[in-house]
């Protein structure tokens, strides 16, 4: 179908799509009533203004409290200066800014070619993506962490690597899962960046220990190891490998550890191949997928880490595959097995997002030759200067990165498609459940409950 030829037609189409998206998000996707943000705000407010202990706080009427490392609470201290409504507005603005930055980094600015019409349609499509919906409606921090990691990827690509690793270190200090990217830096031989990430993470953790020694002691000796503070492993929102095993009734940690080791081996092999071909966008995408799989708990909103992999798919010439996977992750399909995931259909359907993540880890097209990948398009001077008797013949200069041919589409921008250099580098060094009538579930990730992690 061809887009409208007039501005009037484009405006009407955007309004129709926006209305459809609004109706969908108001009836299907389970609005979360800023539950996680209320956990953050309540914990910090109680700690600062009422002399309470950070990890003792519980949202009134629930058993859910603060579960992140103490540095996350230190970073959230400015919330103690404002009211809850102001904190919600600020969280929305921060997440919108982070999403805009992520889109810019994944497309290398190619979104500018879309114009207002393409950007408006792209924004509507992004609003449908369940991990993004949950990140915004829970008031989560996932987009901020992804942006920090992608900034490091850009620094490494452009050779401005003096501070590369700092973003990864900060992300790991706020939420432990991004620490897997330090492993990527080590695989890549970027020891300085890996050291920077480790030092920043340790320094942030030490700062938190200085500010809140009691909370730090409690977290690292008790809270970190108490998974009951976060939620049930077998809950349908847990789309990690451990979640899959838990829904199968497999609770032996040794089995989970063996599966994790296999996944890490696959990640290391595929990431080495990507790095050998200078495919940094592929390497970062594989690492994000691996982090989701090996983490003990990966709630649906954590799956914003899938976005770089979808961008790699489009970059590699598979936009239909990327669009299909994106569409599935807009449907909230896993919640169909909210009550019972015990049968074969539950095994397949309740773990849909985990299968997508695992499939991308195994089959994501990385380590392609540079001239086929399209990550670093090159323009070659077609005319060489004529040789003269006074000077030897000179070869024409080539190899300068240039913009990729073709134009981007709204769907490409919406799926985080990389239409330009992307992350490749040069070779130089709920309110309650929307419309739901179920009683609140015992786990915060439910479509009929309020909490997350």
C-alpha positions as CSV (number, residue, x, y, z in Angstrom):
1,X,0.0,0.0,0.0
2,X,1.4,3.4,-1.0
3,X,1.4,6.2,1.6
4,X,-0.9,9.2,1.2
5,X,0.5,11.7,-1.3
6,X,-0.8,14.8,0.6
7,X,-0.1,16.2,4.0
8,X,-3.8,16.0,4.8
9,X,-3.8,12.3,4.0
10,X,-0.7,11.7,6.1
11,X,-2.1,13.6,9.1
12,X,-5.3,11.5,8.9
13,X,-3.4,8.3,8.6
14,X,-1.2,9.2,11.6
15,X,-4.3,10.1,13.6
16,X,-6.0,6.8,12.7
17,X,-2.9,4.7,13.6
18,X,-2.4,6.6,16.9
19,X,-6.1,6.0,17.8
20,X,-5.7,2.3,17.1
21,X,-2.5,2.1,19.2
22,X,-4.2,4.0,22.0
23,X,-7.2,1.6,21.9
24,X,-4.8,-1.4,21.9
25,X,-2.7,-0.1,24.8
26,X,-5.8,0.7,26.8
27,X,-7.4,-2.7,26.5
28,X,-4.7,-5.4,25.9
29,X,-1.3,-4.6,27.3
30,X,-1.8,-4.4,31.0
31,X,-1.1,-0.9,32.4
32,X,1.1,-1.1,35.5
33,X,0.3,2.1,37.3
34,X,4.0,3.0,37.7
35,X,4.4,0.3,40.3
36,X,8.2,-0.1,40.1
37,X,8.6,3.7,40.2
38,X,6.4,3.8,43.4
39,X,8.7,1.1,44.9
40,X,11.8,3.3,44.1
41,X,10.1,6.4,45.4
42,X,8.7,4.9,48.5
43,X,12.0,3.2,49.4
44,X,14.1,6.4,48.9
45,X,11.5,8.6,50.7
46,X,11.3,6.3,53.7
47,X,15.1,6.0,53.8
48,X,15.8,9.7,53.6
49,X,12.9,11.4,55.3
50,X,11.6,8.9,57.8
51,X,14.7,7.1,59.0
52,X,13.6,3.7,57.6
53,X,15.9,1.1,56.2
54,X,16.1,0.9,52.4
55,X,15.4,-2.8,52.0
56,X,12.7,-3.0,54.7
57,X,10.3,-0.8,52.8
58,X,7.2,-2.4,51.2
59,X,4.6,-0.8,49.0
60,X,1.5,-0.6,51.2
61,X,-0.7,-3.7,50.8
62,X,2.0,-5.7,49.1
63,X,5.1,-7.7,49.9
64,X,7.3,-5.9,47.3
65,X,10.2,-3.6,48.0
66,X,13.5,-2.4,46.7
67,X,15.6,-5.1,45.1
68,X,18.4,-3.3,43.2
69,X,22.0,-2.7,44.5
70,X,22.4,0.2,46.9
71,X,24.0,2.4,44.2
72,X,20.7,2.4,42.3
73,X,19.1,4.0,45.4
74,X,21.9,6.5,45.6
75,X,21.4,7.4,41.9
76,X,17.7,7.9,42.7
77,X,18.2,10.2,45.6
78,X,17.0,13.3,43.7
79,X,13.5,11.7,43.9
80,X,13.5,12.6,47.6
81,X,13.3,16.3,46.6
82,X,10.1,16.0,44.6
83,X,6.6,14.5,44.9
84,X,5.5,11.3,43.4
85,X,3.7,12.9,40.5
86,X,6.7,14.9,39.6
87,X,8.9,11.8,39.8
88,X,6.5,10.1,37.4
89,X,6.8,12.9,34.9
90,X,10.6,13.0,35.2
91,X,10.7,9.2,34.7
92,X,8.6,9.5,31.5
93,X,10.8,12.3,30.2
94,X,14.0,10.4,31.0
95,X,12.7,7.2,29.3
96,X,11.6,9.1,26.2
97,X,15.0,10.8,25.9
98,X,16.7,7.4,26.4
99,X,14.5,5.9,23.7
100,X,15.3,8.7,21.3
101,X,19.0,8.3,21.9
102,X,18.8,4.5,21.4
103,X,16.9,4.9,18.1
104,X,19.6,7.4,17.0
105,X,22.4,5.1,18.0
106,X,20.9,2.0,16.4
107,X,20.1,3.8,13.1
108,X,23.2,6.1,13.2
109,X,20.9,9.0,12.7
110,X,19.1,7.6,9.6
111,X,15.7,8.3,11.3
112,X,16.2,11.9,10.1
113,X,15.4,10.8,6.6
114,X,11.9,9.7,7.5
115,X,10.5,13.2,8.1
116,X,7.7,13.9,10.4
117,X,5.4,11.3,8.8
118,X,7.8,8.4,9.1
119,X,8.8,9.4,12.6
120,X,5.2,9.6,13.7
121,X,4.4,6.2,12.3
122,X,7.6,4.8,13.9
123,X,6.7,6.2,17.3
124,X,3.3,4.5,17.0
125,X,4.9,1.2,16.2
126,X,7.4,1.5,19.0
127,X,4.5,2.2,21.4
128,X,3.2,-1.3,20.7
129,X,6.4,-3.2,21.7
130,X,5.5,-5.0,24.9
131,X,9.0,-4.6,26.6
132,X,8.8,-0.8,25.9
133,X,5.2,-0.6,27.1
134,X,6.1,-2.3,30.4
135,X,9.2,-0.2,30.8
136,X,7.2,3.0,30.6
137,X,4.1,1.9,32.6
138,X,6.2,0.3,35.4
139,X,8.5,3.3,35.5
140,X,11.5,1.0,34.9
141,X,15.1,1.9,34.2
142,X,15.9,-0.6,31.3
143,X,16.1,2.0,28.6
144,X,18.5,4.2,30.5
145,X,20.8,1.2,31.0
146,X,20.6,0.2,27.3
147,X,21.4,3.7,26.3
148,X,24.5,3.7,28.6
149,X,25.8,0.5,27.0
150,X,25.1,1.7,23.4
151,X,27.0,4.9,24.2
152,X,30.1,2.8,25.0
153,X,29.6,0.9,21.8
154,X,29.6,4.2,19.9
155,X,32.8,5.3,21.7
156,X,34.5,2.1,20.8
157,X,33.4,2.3,17.1
158,X,34.6,5.9,16.6
159,X,37.9,5.4,18.4
160,X,37.0,7.8,21.2
161,X,37.6,5.1,23.7
162,X,39.4,6.9,26.5
163,X,36.2,6.7,28.6
164,X,34.7,3.6,26.9
165,X,33.5,1.2,29.5
166,X,32.2,3.8,31.9
167,X,28.6,3.4,30.7
168,X,28.8,-0.3,31.1
169,X,30.2,0.1,34.6
170,X,27.4,2.4,35.6
171,X,24.8,0.1,34.2
172,X,26.3,-2.8,36.0
173,X,26.3,-0.9,39.3
174,X,22.6,-0.1,38.9
175,X,21.5,-3.5,37.8
176,X,23.9,-6.5,37.8
177,X,23.0,-8.0,34.4
178,X,24.8,-5.5,32.2
179,X,28.1,-6.8,33.7
180,X,28.1,-9.4,31.0
181,X,29.2,-6.7,28.6
182,X,32.6,-6.6,30.5
183,X,33.0,-10.1,29.2
184,X,32.5,-8.8,25.7
185,X,35.2,-6.2,26.2
186,X,37.6,-8.9,27.4
187,X,36.7,-11.1,24.4
188,X,37.4,-8.2,22.1
189,X,40.8,-7.6,23.7
190,X,39.7,-4.1,24.9
191,X,41.4,-4.5,28.3
192,X,41.5,-0.8,29.0
193,X,37.7,-0.5,28.4
194,X,37.0,-3.6,30.5
195,X,39.2,-2.2,33.3
196,X,37.3,1.1,33.1
197,X,34.0,-0.7,33.3
198,X,35.1,-2.7,36.3
199,X,36.6,0.3,38.1
200,X,33.5,2.4,37.5
201,X,31.3,-0.4,38.8
202,X,33.4,-0.9,41.9
203,X,33.7,2.8,42.5
204,X,30.0,3.3,42.3
205,X,29.4,0.3,44.6
206,X,32.0,1.7,47.1
207,X,30.3,5.1,47.0
208,X,27.0,3.5,47.9
209,X,28.7,1.6,50.7
210,X,30.0,4.9,52.1
211,X,26.6,6.6,51.8
212,X,24.6,3.6,53.1
213,X,26.9,1.1,54.8
214,X,24.1,-0.9,56.5
215,X,22.0,-1.2,53.3
216,X,25.1,-2.3,51.4
217,X,26.0,-4.9,53.9
218,X,22.5,-6.3,53.9
219,X,22.2,-6.3,50.1
220,X,25.5,-8.1,49.4
221,X,25.2,-10.6,52.2
222,X,21.4,-11.4,52.2
223,X,19.1,-9.6,49.7
224,X,21.1,-10.5,46.6
225,X,20.8,-14.2,47.3
226,X,17.1,-14.1,48.3
227,X,15.2,-14.6,45.0
228,X,11.9,-14.6,46.8
229,X,12.2,-10.8,47.1
230,X,11.9,-10.5,43.3
231,X,9.2,-13.1,42.4
232,X,8.5,-16.7,41.4
233,X,10.9,-18.2,39.0
234,X,8.1,-20.0,37.2
235,X,6.0,-16.9,36.6
236,X,5.1,-16.5,33.0
237,X,6.7,-13.1,32.7
238,X,10.1,-14.6,33.5
239,X,11.4,-15.3,30.0
240,X,14.9,-16.4,31.0
241,X,16.2,-20.0,30.6
242,X,15.6,-20.5,34.3
243,X,12.0,-19.4,33.9
244,X,11.6,-22.0,31.1
245,X,13.1,-24.7,33.4
246,X,11.0,-23.6,36.3
247,X,7.8,-23.9,34.3
248,X,8.9,-27.4,33.4
249,X,9.2,-28.2,37.1
250,X,13.0,-28.4,36.9
251,X,14.3,-26.7,40.0
252,X,17.8,-28.2,40.2
253,X,20.3,-25.3,40.1
254,X,22.9,-27.7,38.6
255,X,20.7,-28.2,35.5
256,X,20.3,-24.5,35.1
257,X,24.0,-23.9,35.5
258,X,24.8,-26.5,32.8
259,X,22.4,-24.8,30.4
260,X,23.9,-21.4,31.1
261,X,27.4,-22.7,30.4
262,X,26.2,-24.0,27.0
263,X,24.7,-20.7,26.2
264,X,27.8,-18.8,27.2
265,X,29.9,-21.1,25.1
266,X,27.7,-20.4,22.1
267,X,27.8,-16.6,22.8
268,X,31.6,-16.7,23.1
269,X,32.0,-18.5,19.8
270,X,29.6,-16.4,17.9
271,X,30.9,-13.1,19.4
272,X,34.5,-14.0,18.6
273,X,33.4,-14.5,15.0
274,X,31.6,-11.2,14.9
275,X,34.6,-9.4,16.4
276,X,36.9,-11.0,14.0
277,X,34.8,-9.5,11.2
278,X,34.7,-6.1,12.9
279,X,31.0,-6.5,13.4
280,X,30.6,-4.7,16.7
281,X,26.9,-4.2,16.3
282,X,26.4,-7.9,16.1
283,X,28.7,-8.5,19.0
284,X,26.8,-6.1,21.3
285,X,23.4,-7.5,20.1
286,X,24.5,-11.1,20.9
287,X,25.7,-10.0,24.3
288,X,22.3,-8.4,25.1
289,X,20.5,-11.5,24.1
290,X,22.8,-13.7,26.2
291,X,22.2,-11.4,29.3
292,X,18.5,-12.0,29.0
293,X,18.9,-15.7,28.7
294,X,21.4,-16.4,31.5
295,X,19.9,-14.0,34.1
296,X,17.9,-16.0,36.7
297,X,15.0,-13.6,36.1
298,X,14.2,-11.8,32.9
299,X,10.9,-10.1,33.1
300,X,9.2,-9.1,29.9
301,X,10.3,-5.4,30.3
302,X,13.9,-6.5,30.4
303,X,13.6,-7.6,26.8
304,X,14.3,-4.1,25.4
305,X,17.8,-5.7,25.0
306,X,16.4,-7.5,22.0
307,X,16.1,-4.2,20.1
308,X,19.8,-4.2,18.9
309,X,19.4,-7.7,17.5
310,X,16.3,-6.6,15.5
311,X,18.4,-3.7,14.2
312,X,21.1,-6.2,13.1
313,X,18.5,-8.3,11.3
314,X,17.3,-5.3,9.2
315,X,20.9,-4.2,8.6
316,X,21.7,-7.7,7.2
317,X,18.8,-7.6,4.8
318,X,16.1,-9.4,6.7
319,X,13.5,-6.7,7.5
320,X,10.6,-9.1,7.2
321,X,12.0,-11.5,9.7
322,X,12.7,-8.6,12.1
323,X,9.2,-7.2,11.5
324,X,7.6,-10.6,12.2
325,X,9.5,-11.1,15.5
326,X,8.8,-7.5,16.5
327,X,5.1,-8.1,15.8
328,X,5.0,-11.2,18.0
329,X,6.6,-9.3,20.8
330,X,3.8,-6.7,20.6
331,X,1.0,-9.2,21.2
332,X,1.5,-10.1,24.9
333,X,1.0,-13.6,23.7
334,X,2.8,-15.2,26.7
335,X,0.0,-14.1,29.0
336,X,-2.4,-16.5,27.3
337,X,-0.7,-19.1,29.6
338,X,-1.0,-17.0,32.7
339,X,-2.9,-19.6,34.6
340,X,-1.4,-22.9,33.2
341,X,1.7,-23.5,31.2
342,X,2.0,-27.2,31.9
343,X,1.0,-28.7,28.6
344,X,3.0,-28.8,25.3
345,X,1.2,-25.7,24.1
346,X,2.2,-24.0,27.3
347,X,5.8,-25.1,26.9
348,X,5.8,-23.5,23.4
349,X,3.5,-20.5,23.9
350,X,4.3,-19.4,27.5
351,X,8.0,-19.3,26.5
352,X,7.6,-17.5,23.2
353,X,9.8,-14.6,24.0
354,X,12.5,-16.9,25.4
355,X,12.4,-18.9,22.1
356,X,12.8,-15.7,20.1
357,X,15.8,-14.6,22.2
358,X,17.4,-18.0,21.9
359,X,16.7,-18.2,18.2
360,X,18.3,-14.8,17.7
361,X,21.4,-15.9,19.6
362,X,21.8,-19.0,17.5
363,X,20.9,-17.5,14.1
364,X,21.5,-13.7,14.1
365,X,23.4,-12.9,10.9
366,X,26.7,-11.7,12.2
367,X,30.4,-11.9,11.1
368,X,29.5,-11.2,7.5
369,X,32.3,-9.7,5.3
370,X,32.5,-5.9,5.7
371,X,31.4,-5.2,2.1
372,X,28.3,-7.3,2.5
373,X,27.3,-6.3,6.0
374,X,26.6,-2.7,5.1
375,X,27.9,-1.6,8.5
376,X,30.6,0.6,7.1
377,X,29.7,1.5,3.5
378,X,32.6,2.8,1.5
379,X,32.7,5.2,-1.4
380,X,35.4,4.8,-4.0
381,X,36.8,7.5,-6.2
382,X,36.2,6.3,-9.7
383,X,38.6,8.6,-11.4
384,X,42.3,8.3,-10.9
385,X,44.7,11.2,-11.8
386,X,46.5,10.6,-15.0
387,X,50.2,9.6,-14.5
388,X,52.8,12.1,-15.6
389,X,56.4,11.8,-16.4
390,X,57.2,14.1,-13.5
391,X,55.6,11.9,-10.9
392,X,54.8,8.2,-10.4
393,X,51.3,7.0,-10.8
394,X,49.2,7.4,-7.6
395,X,46.4,5.1,-6.5
396,X,43.1,6.8,-5.9
397,X,42.1,7.3,-2.2
398,X,39.3,5.1,-1.1
399,X,37.8,3.6,2.1
400,X,36.1,6.6,3.5
401,X,32.9,5.8,5.3
402,X,29.9,7.2,3.6
403,X,26.1,7.2,4.0
404,X,24.4,4.0,2.9
405,X,22.3,4.0,-0.3
406,X,18.6,3.9,-0.2
407,X,16.1,5.4,2.1
408,X,14.8,4.3,5.4
409,X,11.2,3.3,6.2
410,X,9.0,3.9,9.2
411,X,9.0,0.2,10.0
412,X,12.7,0.2,9.9
413,X,13.0,3.0,12.5
414,X,10.3,1.5,14.6
415,X,12.2,-1.8,15.0
416,X,15.5,0.1,15.7
417,X,16.8,-0.8,12.3
418,X,20.4,0.2,11.5
419,X,20.3,2.0,8.2
420,X,23.7,3.5,8.6
421,X,27.0,2.5,10.2
422,X,25.2,1.4,13.3
423,X,27.5,0.0,15.9
424,X,30.2,-1.3,13.6
425,X,33.6,0.3,14.1
426,X,36.4,1.2,11.8
427,X,39.5,-0.9,11.7
428,X,41.7,1.8,13.0
429,X,42.0,1.3,16.5
430,X,-1.9,-0.8,36.6
431,X,-3.8,0.4,37.7
432,X,-4.7,-3.3,37.9
433,X,-4.7,-5.4,34.8
434,X,-6.4,-3.5,32.0
435,X,-9.8,-5.0,31.6
436,X,-8.8,-8.0,33.8
437,X,-11.1,-9.4,36.4
438,X,-8.8,-11.9,38.0
439,X,-7.8,-11.4,41.6
440,X,-4.2,-10.1,42.2
441,X,-1.6,-12.8,41.5
442,X,1.1,-13.6,44.1
443,X,3.7,-12.3,41.7
444,X,4.2,-8.7,40.6
445,X,4.7,-9.5,37.0
446,X,1.2,-10.6,36.4
447,X,-1.3,-8.9,34.1
448,X,-3.4,-8.8,37.2
449,X,-0.9,-7.5,39.7
450,X,1.2,-4.5,40.3
451,X,4.8,-5.2,40.9
452,X,7.9,-5.9,38.9
453,X,11.7,-5.8,39.4
